[in-house]
């Protein structure tokens, strides 16, 4: 049986992202490394940023809709085999 653990990532804020991007040239592409599992970046998947927008999530327990600013990623440019499954 697999051992259970609690994963609590440190989620970045808009301010922290702005700070990280502050000195980059405007034409710098943004790549995103997606963990293979909770906290596992050993063999991460590489994606590119293609969109960013506020997304309204399901209504919370308090009855208010939650809006999260979401970055959308897609596969890197390249040639891929068509997955017909």
C-alpha positions as CSV (number, residue, x, y, z in Angstrom):
1,X,0.0,0.0,0.0
2,X,1.3,3.5,-0.9
3,X,2.3,5.8,1.9
4,X,0.0,8.8,2.3
5,X,1.4,12.3,2.6
6,X,0.1,15.8,2.6
7,X,1.4,18.0,-0.2
8,X,1.3,21.8,0.5
9,X,3.0,23.7,-2.3
10,X,4.0,27.4,-1.8
11,X,1.7,29.1,-4.3
12,X,3.2,32.2,-5.9
13,X,1.4,35.5,-5.7
14,X,1.1,38.1,-8.6
15,X,3.7,40.2,-6.7
16,X,6.2,37.4,-6.6
17,X,5.7,36.6,-10.3
18,X,6.1,40.3,-11.2
19,X,9.4,40.4,-9.2
20,X,10.7,37.3,-11.0
21,X,9.9,38.8,-14.4
22,X,11.0,42.3,-13.7
23,X,14.4,42.2,-15.4
24,X,13.4,39.9,-18.4
25,X,13.1,41.4,-21.9
26,X,9.5,41.6,-23.1
27,X,10.1,39.0,-25.9
28,X,11.3,36.3,-23.4
29,X,9.1,33.2,-23.9
30,X,7.7,31.6,-20.7
31,X,8.2,27.9,-20.3
32,X,6.4,25.9,-17.5
33,X,7.8,22.8,-15.9
34,X,4.9,20.6,-14.7
35,X,5.7,18.1,-11.9
36,X,5.3,14.4,-12.6
37,X,3.8,14.1,-9.2
38,X,3.3,16.2,-6.1
39,X,6.7,18.1,-5.7
40,X,8.5,15.8,-8.2
41,X,10.3,17.9,-10.7
42,X,12.9,15.3,-11.5
43,X,11.4,14.4,-14.8
44,X,9.0,17.3,-15.3
45,X,6.9,17.9,-18.4
46,X,7.8,21.0,-20.4
47,X,5.1,23.3,-21.6
48,X,4.8,26.9,-22.8
49,X,2.5,29.7,-21.6
50,X,-0.3,30.4,-24.1
51,X,-3.0,32.3,-22.1
52,X,-3.6,33.9,-18.8
53,X,-7.0,35.1,-17.5
54,X,-9.3,35.1,-14.4
55,X,-11.4,32.0,-14.2
56,X,-14.5,31.7,-12.0
57,X,-14.4,28.5,-10.1
58,X,-17.4,26.7,-8.5
59,X,-19.3,28.4,-5.7
60,X,-17.4,27.9,-2.4
61,X,-19.0,26.7,0.9
62,X,-19.7,30.4,1.8
63,X,-21.8,30.7,-1.4
64,X,-19.5,33.1,-3.1
65,X,-17.9,32.3,-6.5
66,X,-14.1,32.1,-6.3
67,X,-12.1,33.7,-9.1
68,X,-8.5,32.5,-9.7
69,X,-6.1,34.1,-12.1
70,X,-5.0,31.1,-14.2
71,X,-2.0,30.5,-16.5
72,X,-2.8,28.1,-19.4
73,X,0.0,25.9,-20.8
74,X,0.3,23.9,-24.0
75,X,2.8,21.5,-25.4
76,X,6.1,23.0,-26.7
77,X,6.3,23.6,-30.5
78,X,7.4,20.5,-32.4
79,X,6.3,17.5,-34.3
80,X,4.1,15.0,-32.4
81,X,2.4,11.7,-33.2
82,X,-1.4,12.0,-33.3
83,X,-2.9,10.3,-30.2
84,X,-6.0,8.5,-31.5
85,X,-7.1,7.1,-28.1
